[in-house]
Amino acid sequence: MKFKNIHTGEEIRIEHPFLLVLLFGSLYFAYKGCFGAAVVSFIIAAMTAGLSWFIFPFFGSSIIRRDYEKRGYYKI
């Protein structure tokens, strides 16, 4: 996925979000700046003893896309 900022023209490329969310979970969300999703995924992972880490990768790309769109980026 590629995103471009409306105001600055900055382009960001996100590759393999499924695999990276599967491997790193909430740390990957925090690295990408999706702090709300990072906190929520960490809390849910703690409540389910880590089983939610197998579910979040299916929604990882949509979570990241929605967060970047809120910050003023659009998908290219």
PDB file of N, H, CA, C and O in Angstrom:
ATOM      1  N   MET A   1       0.839  -1.171   0.000  1.00  0.00           N
ATOM      2  CA  MET A   1       0.000   0.000   0.000  1.00  0.00           C
ATOM      3  C   MET A   1       0.885   1.234   0.000  1.00  0.00           C
ATOM      4  O   MET A   1       1.929   1.273   0.650  1.00  0.00           O
ATOM      5  N   LYS A   2       0.452   2.224  -0.729  1.00  0.00           N
ATOM      6  H   LYS A   2      -0.396   2.192  -1.257  1.00  0.00           H
ATOM      7  CA  LYS A   2       1.139   3.510  -0.733  1.00  0.00           C
ATOM      8  C   LYS A   2       0.147   4.589  -0.334  1.00  0.00           C
ATOM      9  O   LYS A   2      -1.011   4.584  -0.753  1.00  0.00           O
ATOM     10  N   PHE A   3       0.633   5.517   0.492  1.00  0.00           N
ATOM     11  H   PHE A   3       1.574   5.520   0.832  1.00  0.00           H
ATOM     12  CA  PHE A   3      -0.182   6.634   0.924  1.00  0.00           C
ATOM     13  C   PHE A   3       0.545   7.930   0.619  1.00  0.00           C
ATOM     14  O   PHE A   3       1.775   7.991   0.640  1.00  0.00           O
ATOM     15  N   LYS A   4      -0.231   8.963   0.337  1.00  0.00           N
ATOM     16  H   LYS A   4      -1.230   8.914   0.320  1.00  0.00           H
ATOM     17  CA  LYS A   4       0.343  10.278   0.077  1.00  0.00           C
ATOM     18  C   LYS A   4      -0.373  11.295   0.953  1.00  0.00           C
ATOM     19  O   LYS A   4      -1.600  11.295   1.052  1.00  0.00           O
ATOM     20  N   ASN A   5       0.413  12.161   1.589  1.00  0.00           N
ATOM     21  H   ASN A   5       1.410  12.161   1.509  1.00  0.00           H
ATOM     22  CA  ASN A   5      -0.146  13.201   2.439  1.00  0.00           C
ATOM     23  C   ASN A   5      -0.691  14.326   1.576  1.00  0.00           C
ATOM     24  O   ASN A   5      -0.027  14.777   0.643  1.00  0.00           O
ATOM     25  N   ILE A   6      -1.885  14.773   1.883  1.00  0.00           N
ATOM     26  H   ILE A   6      -2.425  14.406   2.641  1.00  0.00           H
ATOM     27  CA  ILE A   6      -2.539  15.828   1.108  1.00  0.00           C
ATOM     28  C   ILE A   6      -1.787  17.147   1.239  1.00  0.00           C
ATOM     29  O   ILE A   6      -1.642  17.876   0.258  1.00  0.00           O
ATOM     30  N   HIS A   7      -1.313  17.456   2.432  1.00  0.00           N
ATOM     31  H   HIS A   7      -1.432  16.863   3.229  1.00  0.00           H
ATOM     32  CA  HIS A   7      -0.726  18.759   2.707  1.00  0.00           C
ATOM     33  C   HIS A   7       0.756  18.853   2.342  1.00  0.00           C
ATOM     34  O   HIS A   7       1.198  19.870   1.807  1.00  0.00           O
ATOM     35  N   THR A   8       1.519  17.804   2.628  1.00  0.00           N
ATOM     36  H   THR A   8       1.159  16.979   3.063  1.00  0.00           H
ATOM     37  CA  THR A   8       2.965  17.877   2.420  1.00  0.00           C
ATOM     38  C   THR A   8       3.448  17.151   1.171  1.00  0.00           C
ATOM     39  O   THR A   8       4.557  17.408   0.703  1.00  0.00           O
ATOM     40  N   GLY A   9       2.637  16.252   0.626  1.00  0.00           N
ATOM     41  H   GLY A   9       1.736  16.044   1.007  1.00  0.00           H
ATOM     42  CA  GLY A   9       3.058  15.486  -0.540  1.00  0.00           C
ATOM     43  C   GLY A   9       3.942  14.302  -0.197  1.00  0.00           C
ATOM     44  O   GLY A   9       4.454  13.634  -1.095  1.00  0.00           O
ATOM     45  N   GLU A  10       4.132  14.028   1.096  1.00  0.00           N
ATOM     46  H   GLU A  10       3.716  14.571   1.826  1.00  0.00           H
ATOM     47  CA  GLU A  10       4.971  12.914   1.539  1.00  0.00           C
ATOM     48  C   GLU A  10       4.305  11.591   1.171  1.00  0.00           C
ATOM     49  O   GLU A  10       3.095  11.427   1.330  1.00  0.00           O
ATOM     50  N   GLU A  11       5.103  10.658   0.683  1.00  0.00           N
ATOM     51  H   GLU A  11       6.086  10.791   0.554  1.00  0.00           H
ATOM     52  CA  GLU A  11       4.602   9.336   0.328  1.00  0.00           C
ATOM     53  C   GLU A  11       5.154   8.301   1.288  1.00  0.00           C
ATOM     54  O   GLU A  11       6.336   8.317   1.631  1.00  0.00           O
ATOM     55  N   ILE A  12       4.278   7.395   1.719  1.00  0.00           N
ATOM     56  H   ILE A  12       3.317   7.381   1.440  1.00  0.00           H
ATOM     57  CA  ILE A  12       4.656   6.325   2.636  1.00  0.00           C
ATOM     58  C   ILE A  12       4.239   5.007   2.012  1.00  0.00           C
ATOM     59  O   ILE A  12       3.135   4.873   1.485  1.00  0.00           O
ATOM     60  N   ARG A  13       5.132   4.046   2.080  1.00  0.00           N
ATOM     61  H   ARG A  13       6.028   4.155   2.508  1.00  0.00           H
ATOM     62  CA  ARG A  13       4.857   2.713   1.533  1.00  0.00           C
ATOM     63  C   ARG A  13       4.784   1.726   2.701  1.00  0.00           C
ATOM     64  O   ARG A  13       5.672   1.678   3.551  1.00  0.00           O
ATOM     65  N   ILE A  14       3.718   0.951   2.720  1.00  0.00           N
ATOM     66  H   ILE A  14       2.996   0.989   2.029  1.00  0.00           H
ATOM     67  CA  ILE A  14       3.542  -0.070   3.748  1.00  0.00           C
ATOM     68  C   ILE A  14       3.475  -1.414   3.047  1.00  0.00           C
ATOM     69  O   ILE A  14       2.595  -1.659   2.221  1.00  0.00           O
ATOM     70  N   GLU A  15       4.413  -2.276   3.387  1.00  0.00           N
ATOM     71  H   GLU A  15       5.128  -2.077   4.057  1.00  0.00           H
ATOM     72  CA  GLU A  15       4.489  -3.585   2.738  1.00  0.00           C
ATOM     73  C   GLU A  15       4.293  -4.691   3.757  1.00  0.00           C
ATOM     74  O   GLU A  15       4.808  -4.617   4.872  1.00  0.00           O
ATOM     75  N   HIS A  16       3.559  -5.702   3.379  1.00  0.00           N
ATOM     76  H   HIS A  16       3.140  -5.762   2.473  1.00  0.00           H
ATOM     77  CA  HIS A  16       3.344  -6.916   4.160  1.00  0.00           C
ATOM     78  C   HIS A  16       2.756  -6.649   5.545  1.00  0.00           C
ATOM     79  O   HIS A  16       3.303  -7.140   6.533  1.00  0.00           O
ATOM     80  N   PRO A  17       1.665  -5.891   5.655  1.00  0.00           N
ATOM     81  CA  PRO A  17       1.121  -5.628   6.987  1.00  0.00           C
ATOM     82  C   PRO A  17       0.618  -6.902   7.675  1.00  0.00           C
ATOM     83  O   PRO A  17       0.699  -7.002   8.899  1.00  0.00           O
ATOM     84  N   PHE A  18       0.102  -7.872   6.920  1.00  0.00           N
ATOM     85  H   PHE A  18       0.036  -7.791   5.926  1.00  0.00           H
ATOM     86  CA  PHE A  18      -0.393  -9.107   7.537  1.00  0.00           C
ATOM     87  C   PHE A  18       0.728  -9.827   8.278  1.00  0.00           C
ATOM     88  O   PHE A  18       0.578 -10.192   9.444  1.00  0.00           O
ATOM     89  N   LEU A  19       1.832 -10.024   7.606  1.00  0.00           N
ATOM     90  H   LEU A  19       1.954  -9.727   6.659  1.00  0.00           H
ATOM     91  CA  LEU A  19       2.943 -10.763   8.194  1.00  0.00           C
ATOM     92  C   LEU A  19       3.560 -10.013   9.375  1.00  0.00           C
ATOM     93  O   LEU A  19       3.878 -10.618  10.399  1.00  0.00           O
ATOM     94  N   LEU A  20       3.726  -8.706   9.232  1.00  0.00           N
ATOM     95  H   LEU A  20       3.467  -8.215   8.401  1.00  0.00           H
ATOM     96  CA  LEU A  20       4.354  -7.933  10.295  1.00  0.00           C
ATOM     97  C   LEU A  20       3.474  -7.806  11.540  1.00  0.00           C
ATOM     98  O   LEU A  20       3.981  -7.800  12.661  1.00  0.00           O
ATOM     99  N   VAL A  21       2.155  -7.705  11.342  1.00  0.00           N
ATOM    100  H   VAL A  21       1.743  -7.710  10.431  1.00  0.00           H
ATOM    101  CA  VAL A  21       1.257  -7.694  12.503  1.00  0.00           C
ATOM    102  C   VAL A  21       1.243  -9.071  13.157  1.00  0.00           C
ATOM    103  O   VAL A  21       1.163  -9.170  14.382  1.00  0.00           O
ATOM    104  N   LEU A  22       1.319 -10.122  12.367  1.00  0.00           N
ATOM    105  H   LEU A  22       1.383 -10.042  11.373  1.00  0.00           H
ATOM    106  CA  LEU A  22       1.361 -11.472  12.931  1.00  0.00           C
ATOM    107  C   LEU A  22       2.621 -11.674  13.771  1.00  0.00           C
ATOM    108  O   LEU A  22       2.564 -12.282  14.840  1.00  0.00           O
ATOM    109  N   LEU A  23       3.759 -11.168  13.292  1.00  0.00           N
ATOM    110  H   LEU A  23       3.806 -10.674  12.423  1.00  0.00           H
ATOM    111  CA  LEU A  23       5.015 -11.366  14.009  1.00  0.00           C
ATOM    112  C   LEU A  23       5.189 -10.437  15.209  1.00  0.00           C
ATOM    113  O   LEU A  23       5.673 -10.862  16.258  1.00  0.00           O
ATOM    114  N   PHE A  24       4.795  -9.173  15.058  1.00  0.00           N
ATOM    115  H   PHE A  24       4.402  -8.828  14.206  1.00  0.00           H
ATOM    116  CA  PHE A  24       5.100  -8.184  16.092  1.00  0.00           C
ATOM    117  C   PHE A  24       3.889  -7.641  16.832  1.00  0.00           C
ATOM    118  O   PHE A  24       4.051  -6.990  17.863  1.00  0.00           O
ATOM    119  N   GLY A  25       2.690  -7.885  16.344  1.00  0.00           N
ATOM    120  H   GLY A  25       2.558  -8.415  15.506  1.00  0.00           H
ATOM    121  CA  GLY A  25       1.465  -7.492  17.021  1.00  0.00           C
ATOM    122  C   GLY A  25       1.360  -6.009  17.289  1.00  0.00           C
ATOM    123  O   GLY A  25       1.501  -5.198  16.374  1.00  0.00           O
ATOM    124  N   SER A  26       1.117  -5.652  18.523  1.00  0.00           N
ATOM    125  H   SER A  26       1.003  -6.311  19.267  1.00  0.00           H
ATOM    126  CA  SER A  26       0.884  -4.254  18.883  1.00  0.00           C
ATOM    127  C   SER A  26       2.131  -3.390  18.706  1.00  0.00           C
ATOM    128  O   SER A  26       2.018  -2.175  18.543  1.00  0.00           O
ATOM    129  N   LEU A  27       3.296  -3.987  18.735  1.00  0.00           N
ATOM    130  H   LEU A  27       3.388  -4.974  18.867  1.00  0.00           H
ATOM    131  CA  LEU A  27       4.534  -3.219  18.515  1.00  0.00           C
ATOM    132  C   LEU A  27       4.588  -2.653  17.099  1.00  0.00           C
ATOM    133  O   LEU A  27       5.106  -1.555  16.891  1.00  0.00           O
ATOM    134  N   TYR A  28       4.061  -3.388  16.132  1.00  0.00           N
ATOM    135  H   TYR A  28       3.640  -4.280  16.301  1.00  0.00           H
ATOM    136  CA  TYR A  28       4.041  -2.896  14.754  1.00  0.00           C
ATOM    137  C   TYR A  28       3.092  -1.714  14.611  1.00  0.00           C
ATOM    138  O   TYR A  28       3.401  -0.743  13.919  1.00  0.00           O
ATOM    139  N   PHE A  29       1.935  -1.797  15.268  1.00  0.00           N
ATOM    140  H   PHE A  29       1.684  -2.585  15.830  1.00  0.00           H
ATOM    141  CA  PHE A  29       1.006  -0.659  15.235  1.00  0.00           C
ATOM    142  C   PHE A  29       1.650   0.573  15.851  1.00  0.00           C
ATOM    143  O   PHE A  29       1.507   1.675  15.322  1.00  0.00           O
ATOM    144  N   ALA A  30       2.351   0.402  16.953  1.00  0.00           N
ATOM    145  H   ALA A  30       2.467  -0.493  17.383  1.00  0.00           H
ATOM    146  CA  ALA A  30       3.021   1.534  17.599  1.00  0.00           C
ATOM    147  C   ALA A  30       4.121   2.091  16.702  1.00  0.00           C
ATOM    148  O   ALA A  30       4.296   3.308  16.630  1.00  0.00           O
ATOM    149  N   TYR A  31       4.855   1.232  16.024  1.00  0.00           N
ATOM    150  H   TYR A  31       4.712   0.244  16.082  1.00  0.00           H
ATOM    151  CA  TYR A  31       5.914   1.668  15.121  1.00  0.00           C
ATOM    152  C   TYR A  31       5.359   2.512  13.976  1.00  0.00           C
ATOM    153  O   TYR A  31       5.995   3.475  13.548  1.00  0.00           O
ATOM    154  N   LYS A  32       4.175   2.150  13.482  1.00  0.00           N
ATOM    155  H   LYS A  32       3.659   1.367  13.830  1.00  0.00           H
ATOM    156  CA  LYS A  32       3.552   2.887  12.381  1.00  0.00           C
ATOM    157  C   LYS A  32       2.809   4.126  12.869  1.00  0.00           C
ATOM    158  O   LYS A  32       2.290   4.886  12.052  1.00  0.00           O
ATOM    159  N   GLY A  33       2.746   4.343  14.162  1.00  0.00           N
ATOM    160  H   GLY A  33       3.168   3.725  14.825  1.00  0.00           H
ATOM    161  CA  GLY A  33       2.102   5.536  14.698  1.00  0.00           C
ATOM    162  C   GLY A  33       0.631   5.362  14.998  1.00  0.00           C
ATOM    163  O   GLY A  33      -0.060   6.340  15.284  1.00  0.00           O
ATOM    164  N   CYS A  34       0.147   4.159  14.941  1.00  0.00           N
ATOM    165  H   CYS A  34       0.709   3.365  14.710  1.00  0.00           H
ATOM    166  CA  CYS A  34      -1.260   3.867  15.252  1.00  0.00           C
ATOM    167  C   CYS A  34      -1.347   3.512  16.739  1.00  0.00           C
ATOM    168  O   CYS A  34      -1.560   2.354  17.099  1.00  0.00           O
ATOM    169  N   PHE A  35      -1.183   4.510  17.583  1.00  0.00           N
ATOM    170  H   PHE A  35      -1.011   5.451  17.290  1.00  0.00           H
ATOM    171  CA  PHE A  35      -1.057   4.263  19.014  1.00  0.00           C
ATOM    172  C   PHE A  35      -2.353   3.767  19.640  1.00  0.00           C
ATOM    173  O   PHE A  35      -2.315   2.961  20.569  1.00  0.00           O
ATOM    174  N   GLY A  36      -3.481   4.225  19.158  1.00  0.00           N
ATOM    175  H   GLY A  36      -3.512   4.880  18.403  1.00  0.00           H
ATOM    176  CA  GLY A  36      -4.758   3.731  19.673  1.00  0.00           C
ATOM    177  C   GLY A  36      -4.925   2.246  19.405  1.00  0.00           C
ATOM    178  O   GLY A  36      -5.335   1.490  20.286  1.00  0.00           O
ATOM    179  N   ALA A  37      -4.608   1.833  18.193  1.00  0.00           N
ATOM    180  H   ALA A  37      -4.275   2.447  17.477  1.00  0.00           H
ATOM    181  CA  ALA A  37      -4.701   0.420  17.834  1.00  0.00           C
ATOM    182  C   ALA A  37      -3.668  -0.400  18.595  1.00  0.00           C
ATOM    183  O   ALA A  37      -3.924  -1.554  18.938  1.00  0.00           O
ATOM    184  N   ALA A  38      -2.512   0.179  18.861  1.00  0.00           N
ATOM    185  H   ALA A  38      -2.303   1.117  18.582  1.00  0.00           H
ATOM    186  CA  ALA A  38      -1.478  -0.532  19.610  1.00  0.00           C
ATOM    187  C   ALA A  38      -1.934  -0.811  21.033  1.00  0.00           C
ATOM    188  O   ALA A  38      -1.748  -1.917  21.542  1.00  0.00           O
ATOM    189  N   VAL A  39      -2.525   0.180  21.671  1.00  0.00           N
ATOM    190  H   VAL A  39      -2.676   1.078  21.257  1.00  0.00           H
ATOM    191  CA  VAL A  39      -2.987   0.009  23.052  1.00  0.00           C
ATOM    192  C   VAL A  39      -4.124  -1.005  23.105  1.00  0.00           C
ATOM    193  O   VAL A  39      -4.132  -1.891  23.959  1.00  0.00           O
ATOM    194  N   VAL A  40      -5.082  -0.873  22.194  1.00  0.00           N
ATOM    195  H   VAL A  40      -5.076  -0.153  21.500  1.00  0.00           H
ATOM    196  CA  VAL A  40      -6.224  -1.789  22.183  1.00  0.00           C
ATOM    197  C   VAL A  40      -5.767  -3.217  21.909  1.00  0.00           C
ATOM    198  O   VAL A  40      -6.212  -4.144  22.586  1.00  0.00           O
ATOM    199  N   SER A  41      -4.899  -3.408  20.941  1.00  0.00           N
ATOM    200  H   SER A  41      -4.537  -2.655  20.391  1.00  0.00           H
ATOM    201  CA  SER A  41      -4.441  -4.761  20.617  1.00  0.00           C
ATOM    202  C   SER A  41      -3.612  -5.358  21.751  1.00  0.00           C
ATOM    203  O   SER A  41      -3.658  -6.568  21.977  1.00  0.00           O
ATOM    204  N   PHE A  42      -2.852  -4.525  22.468  1.00  0.00           N
ATOM    205  H   PHE A  42      -2.814  -3.542  22.285  1.00  0.00           H
ATOM    206  CA  PHE A  42      -2.089  -5.029  23.607  1.00  0.00           C
ATOM    207  C   PHE A  42      -3.014  -5.474  24.729  1.00  0.00           C
ATOM    208  O   PHE A  42      -2.803  -6.526  25.332  1.00  0.00           O
ATOM    209  N   ILE A  43      -4.042  -4.672  25.012  1.00  0.00           N
ATOM    210  H   ILE A  43      -4.214  -3.817  24.522  1.00  0.00           H
ATOM    211  CA  ILE A  43      -4.976  -5.025  26.085  1.00  0.00           C
ATOM    212  C   ILE A  43      -5.744  -6.295  25.738  1.00  0.00           C
ATOM    213  O   ILE A  43      -5.918  -7.170  26.586  1.00  0.00           O
ATOM    214  N   ILE A  44      -6.203  -6.396  24.494  1.00  0.00           N
ATOM    215  H   ILE A  44      -6.062  -5.684  23.805  1.00  0.00           H
ATOM    216  CA  ILE A  44      -6.946  -7.590  24.084  1.00  0.00           C
ATOM    217  C   ILE A  44      -6.029  -8.810  24.085  1.00  0.00           C
ATOM    218  O   ILE A  44      -6.459  -9.905  24.447  1.00  0.00           O
ATOM    219  N   ALA A  45      -4.779  -8.633  23.686  1.00  0.00           N
ATOM    220  H   ALA A  45      -4.430  -7.744  23.392  1.00  0.00           H
ATOM    221  CA  ALA A  45      -3.828  -9.752  23.713  1.00  0.00           C
ATOM    222  C   ALA A  45      -3.580 -10.210  25.148  1.00  0.00           C
ATOM    223  O   ALA A  45      -3.450 -11.408  25.400  1.00  0.00           O
ATOM    224  N   ALA A  46      -3.515  -9.284  26.073  1.00  0.00           N
ATOM    225  H   ALA A  46      -3.621  -8.311  25.868  1.00  0.00           H
ATOM    226  CA  ALA A  46      -3.318  -9.650  27.477  1.00  0.00           C
ATOM    227  C   ALA A  46      -4.545 -10.381  28.026  1.00  0.00           C
ATOM    228  O   ALA A  46      -4.411 -11.313  28.819  1.00  0.00           O
ATOM    229  N   MET A  47      -5.719  -9.964  27.609  1.00  0.00           N
ATOM    230  H   MET A  47      -5.827  -9.207  26.965  1.00  0.00           H
ATOM    231  CA  MET A  47      -6.953 -10.599  28.093  1.00  0.00           C
ATOM    232  C   MET A  47      -7.162 -11.995  27.504  1.00  0.00           C
ATOM    233  O   MET A  47      -7.767 -12.855  28.144  1.00  0.00           O
ATOM    234  N   THR A  48      -6.665 -12.219  26.293  1.00  0.00           N
ATOM    235  H   THR A  48      -6.173 -11.520  25.774  1.00  0.00           H
ATOM    236  CA  THR A  48      -6.881 -13.510  25.632  1.00  0.00           C
ATOM    237  C   THR A  48      -5.628 -14.379  25.643  1.00  0.00           C
ATOM    238  O   THR A  48      -5.560 -15.376  24.923  1.00  0.00           O
ATOM    239  N   ALA A  49      -4.653 -14.018  26.439  1.00  0.00           N
ATOM    240  H   ALA A  49      -4.708 -13.209  27.024  1.00  0.00           H
ATOM    241  CA  ALA A  49      -3.395 -14.765  26.554  1.00  0.00           C
ATOM    242  C   ALA A  49      -2.688 -14.884  25.204  1.00  0.00           C
ATOM    243  O   ALA A  49      -2.058 -15.902  24.917  1.00  0.00           O
ATOM    244  N   GLY A  50      -2.793 -13.852  24.386  1.00  0.00           N
ATOM    245  H   GLY A  50      -3.305 -13.025  24.619  1.00  0.00           H
ATOM    246  CA  GLY A  50      -2.073 -13.805  23.117  1.00  0.00           C
ATOM    247  C   GLY A  50      -2.797 -14.404  21.931  1.00  0.00           C
ATOM    248  O   GLY A  50      -2.284 -14.338  20.814  1.00  0.00           O
ATOM    249  N   LEU A  51      -3.957 -14.982  22.126  1.00  0.00           N
ATOM    250  H   LEU A  51      -4.373 -15.036  23.033  1.00  0.00           H
ATOM    251  CA  LEU A  51      -4.676 -15.598  21.010  1.00  0.00           C
ATOM    252  C   LEU A  51      -5.174 -14.582  19.995  1.00  0.00           C
ATOM    253  O   LEU A  51      -5.350 -14.915  18.823  1.00  0.00           O
ATOM    254  N   SER A  52      -5.402 -13.353  20.426  1.00  0.00           N
ATOM    255  H   SER A  52      -5.259 -13.083  21.378  1.00  0.00           H
ATOM    256  CA  SER A  52      -5.877 -12.336  19.490  1.00  0.00           C
ATOM    257  C   SER A  52      -4.817 -11.957  18.466  1.00  0.00           C
ATOM    258  O   SER A  52      -5.143 -11.365  17.437  1.00  0.00           O
ATOM    259  N   TRP A  53      -3.547 -12.288  18.727  1.00  0.00           N
ATOM    260  H   TRP A  53      -3.282 -12.768  19.563  1.00  0.00           H
ATOM    261  CA  TRP A  53      -2.490 -11.980  17.766  1.00  0.00           C
ATOM    262  C   TRP A  53      -2.665 -12.780  16.479  1.00  0.00           C
ATOM    263  O   TRP A  53      -2.069 -12.444  15.455  1.00  0.00           O
ATOM    264  N   PHE A  54      -3.479 -13.837  16.521  1.00  0.00           N
ATOM    265  H   PHE A  54      -3.963 -14.111  17.353  1.00  0.00           H
ATOM    266  CA  PHE A  54      -3.761 -14.602  15.314  1.00  0.00           C
ATOM    267  C   PHE A  54      -4.960 -14.039  14.559  1.00  0.00           C
ATOM    268  O   PHE A  54      -5.217 -14.443  13.424  1.00  0.00           O
ATOM    269  N   ILE A  55      -5.700 -13.112  15.170  1.00  0.00           N
ATOM    270  H   ILE A  55      -5.492 -12.784  16.092  1.00  0.00           H
ATOM    271  CA  ILE A  55      -6.866 -12.515  14.539  1.00  0.00           C
ATOM    272  C   ILE A  55      -6.559 -11.122  14.003  1.00  0.00           C
ATOM    273  O   ILE A  55      -7.039 -10.758  12.929  1.00  0.00           O
ATOM    274  N   PHE A  56      -5.771 -10.339  14.730  1.00  0.00           N
ATOM    275  H   PHE A  56      -5.382 -10.635  15.602  1.00  0.00           H
ATOM    276  CA  PHE A  56      -5.469  -8.971  14.326  1.00  0.00           C
ATOM    277  C   PHE A  56      -4.802  -8.855  12.956  1.00  0.00           C
ATOM    278  O   PHE A  56      -5.061  -7.865  12.272  1.00  0.00           O
ATOM    279  N   PRO A  57      -3.970  -9.781  12.508  1.00  0.00           N
ATOM    280  CA  PRO A  57      -3.365  -9.626  11.172  1.00  0.00           C
ATOM    281  C   PRO A  57      -4.378  -9.516  10.042  1.00  0.00           C
ATOM    282  O   PRO A  57      -4.101  -8.876   9.027  1.00  0.00           O
ATOM    283  N   PHE A  58      -5.549 -10.131  10.202  1.00  0.00           N
ATOM    284  H   PHE A  58      -5.773 -10.651  11.027  1.00  0.00           H
ATOM    285  CA  PHE A  58      -6.565 -10.053   9.155  1.00  0.00           C
ATOM    286  C   PHE A  58      -7.143  -8.647   9.041  1.00  0.00           C
ATOM    287  O   PHE A  58      -7.638  -8.264   7.981  1.00  0.00           O
ATOM    288  N   PHE A  59      -7.083  -7.878  10.122  1.00  0.00           N
ATOM    289  H   PHE A  59      -6.681  -8.189  10.983  1.00  0.00           H
ATOM    290  CA  PHE A  59      -7.608  -6.519  10.128  1.00  0.00           C
ATOM    291  C   PHE A  59      -6.507  -5.463  10.135  1.00  0.00           C
ATOM    292  O   PHE A  59      -6.800  -4.267  10.137  1.00  0.00           O
ATOM    293  N   GLY A  60      -5.258  -5.884  10.138  1.00  0.00           N
ATOM    294  H   GLY A  60      -5.019  -6.855  10.135  1.00  0.00           H
ATOM    295  CA  GLY A  60      -4.130  -4.960  10.253  1.00  0.00           C
ATOM    296  C   GLY A  60      -4.061  -3.931   9.150  1.00  0.00           C
ATOM    297  O   GLY A  60      -3.838  -2.753   9.428  1.00  0.00           O
ATOM    298  N   SER A  61      -4.242  -4.332   7.922  1.00  0.00           N
ATOM    299  H   SER A  61      -4.423  -5.289   7.696  1.00  0.00           H
ATOM    300  CA  SER A  61      -4.138  -3.369   6.824  1.00  0.00           C
ATOM    301  C   SER A  61      -5.270  -2.352   6.872  1.00  0.00           C
ATOM    302  O   SER A  61      -5.048  -1.176   6.583  1.00  0.00           O
ATOM    303  N   SER A  62      -6.478  -2.778   7.229  1.00  0.00           N
ATOM    304  H   SER A  62      -6.659  -3.733   7.463  1.00  0.00           H
ATOM    305  CA  SER A  62      -7.581  -1.819   7.314  1.00  0.00           C
ATOM    306  C   SER A  62      -7.421  -0.872   8.502  1.00  0.00           C
ATOM    307  O   SER A  62      -7.803   0.295   8.415  1.00  0.00           O
ATOM    308  N   ILE A  63      -6.862  -1.361   9.607  1.00  0.00           N
ATOM    309  H   ILE A  63      -6.552  -2.309   9.677  1.00  0.00           H
ATOM    310  CA  ILE A  63      -6.609  -0.506  10.767  1.00  0.00           C
ATOM    311  C   ILE A  63      -5.583   0.565  10.414  1.00  0.00           C
ATOM    312  O   ILE A  63      -5.769   1.739  10.735  1.00  0.00           O
ATOM    313  N   ILE A  64      -4.514   0.165   9.762  1.00  0.00           N
ATOM    314  H   ILE A  64      -4.363  -0.789   9.501  1.00  0.00           H
ATOM    315  CA  ILE A  64      -3.465   1.114   9.378  1.00  0.00           C
ATOM    316  C   ILE A  64      -3.988   2.100   8.340  1.00  0.00           C
ATOM    317  O   ILE A  64      -3.716   3.298   8.429  1.00  0.00           O
ATOM    318  N   ARG A  65      -4.736   1.604   7.354  1.00  0.00           N
ATOM    319  H   ARG A  65      -4.956   0.631   7.282  1.00  0.00           H
ATOM    320  CA  ARG A  65      -5.292   2.480   6.322  1.00  0.00           C
ATOM    321  C   ARG A  65      -6.210   3.527   6.923  1.00  0.00           C
ATOM    322  O   ARG A  65      -6.119   4.702   6.569  1.00  0.00           O
ATOM    323  N   ARG A  66      -7.092   3.123   7.827  1.00  0.00           N
ATOM    324  H   ARG A  66      -7.166   2.168   8.115  1.00  0.00           H
ATOM    325  CA  ARG A  66      -8.018   4.055   8.455  1.00  0.00           C
ATOM    326  C   ARG A  66      -7.282   5.100   9.291  1.00  0.00           C
ATOM    327  O   ARG A  66      -7.664   6.270   9.294  1.00  0.00           O
ATOM    328  N   ASP A  67      -6.229   4.687  10.000  1.00  0.00           N
ATOM    329  H   ASP A  67      -5.919   3.737   9.998  1.00  0.00           H
ATOM    330  CA  ASP A  67      -5.472   5.630  10.816  1.00  0.00           C
ATOM    331  C   ASP A  67      -4.722   6.645   9.955  1.00  0.00           C
ATOM    332  O   ASP A  67      -4.681   7.830  10.284  1.00  0.00           O
ATOM    333  N   TYR A  68      -4.135   6.184   8.860  1.00  0.00           N
ATOM    334  H   TYR A  68      -4.168   5.221   8.593  1.00  0.00           H
ATOM    335  CA  TYR A  68      -3.433   7.113   7.969  1.00  0.00           C
ATOM    336  C   TYR A  68      -4.397   8.078   7.292  1.00  0.00           C
ATOM    337  O   TYR A  68      -4.053   9.240   7.079  1.00  0.00           O
ATOM    338  N   GLU A  69      -5.593   7.620   6.951  1.00  0.00           N
ATOM    339  H   GLU A  69      -5.872   6.675   7.124  1.00  0.00           H
ATOM    340  CA  GLU A  69      -6.583   8.517   6.348  1.00  0.00           C
ATOM    341  C   GLU A  69      -7.032   9.587   7.330  1.00  0.00           C
ATOM    342  O   GLU A  69      -7.308  10.717   6.928  1.00  0.00           O
ATOM    343  N   LYS A  70      -7.108   9.247   8.612  1.00  0.00           N
ATOM    344  H   LYS A  70      -6.884   8.329   8.939  1.00  0.00           H
ATOM    345  CA  LYS A  70      -7.450  10.241   9.635  1.00  0.00           C
ATOM    346  C   LYS A  70      -6.357  11.299   9.762  1.00  0.00           C
ATOM    347  O   LYS A  70      -6.635  12.447  10.108  1.00  0.00           O
ATOM    348  N   ARG A  71      -5.114  10.908   9.480  1.00  0.00           N
ATOM    349  H   ARG A  71      -4.888   9.975   9.199  1.00  0.00           H
ATOM    350  CA  ARG A  71      -3.992  11.845   9.591  1.00  0.00           C
ATOM    351  C   ARG A  71      -3.769  12.672   8.328  1.00  0.00           C
ATOM    352  O   ARG A  71      -2.814  13.448   8.271  1.00  0.00           O
ATOM    353  N   GLY A  72      -4.620  12.528   7.321  1.00  0.00           N
ATOM    354  H   GLY A  72      -5.395  11.898   7.368  1.00  0.00           H
ATOM    355  CA  GLY A  72      -4.517  13.365   6.131  1.00  0.00           C
ATOM    356  C   GLY A  72      -3.846  12.704   4.944  1.00  0.00           C
ATOM    357  O   GLY A  72      -3.466  13.391   3.996  1.00  0.00           O
ATOM    358  N   TYR A  73      -3.691  11.393   4.968  1.00  0.00           N
ATOM    359  H   TYR A  73      -4.000  10.834   5.738  1.00  0.00           H
ATOM    360  CA  TYR A  73      -3.124  10.666   3.842  1.00  0.00           C
ATOM    361  C   TYR A  73      -4.252  10.065   3.016  1.00  0.00           C
ATOM    362  O   TYR A  73      -5.348   9.836   3.528  1.00  0.00           O
ATOM    363  N   TYR A  74      -3.989   9.811   1.754  1.00  0.00           N
ATOM    364  H   TYR A  74      -3.099   9.997   1.338  1.00  0.00           H
ATOM    365  CA  TYR A  74      -4.937   9.072   0.941  1.00  0.00           C
ATOM    366  C   TYR A  74      -4.183   7.967   0.217  1.00  0.00           C
ATOM    367  O   TYR A  74      -2.993   8.088  -0.071  1.00  0.00           O
ATOM    368  N   LYS A  75      -4.892   6.902  -0.067  1.00  0.00           N
ATOM    369  H   LYS A  75      -5.859   6.803   0.167  1.00  0.00           H
ATOM    370  CA  LYS A  75      -4.274   5.729  -0.682  1.00  0.00           C
ATOM    371  C   LYS A  75      -4.061   5.977  -2.158  1.00  0.00           C
ATOM    372  O   LYS A  75      -4.952   6.456  -2.861  1.00  0.00           O
ATOM    373  N   ILE A  76      -2.862   5.643  -2.621  1.00  0.00           N
ATOM    374  H   ILE A  76      -2.139   5.254  -2.050  1.00  0.00           H
ATOM    375  CA  ILE A  76      -2.512   5.787  -4.037  1.00  0.00           C
ATOM    376  C   ILE A  76      -2.766   4.458  -4.734  1.00  0.00           C
ATOM    377  O   ILE A  76      -2.542   4.340  -5.939  1.00  0.00           O
TER     378      ILE A  76
END
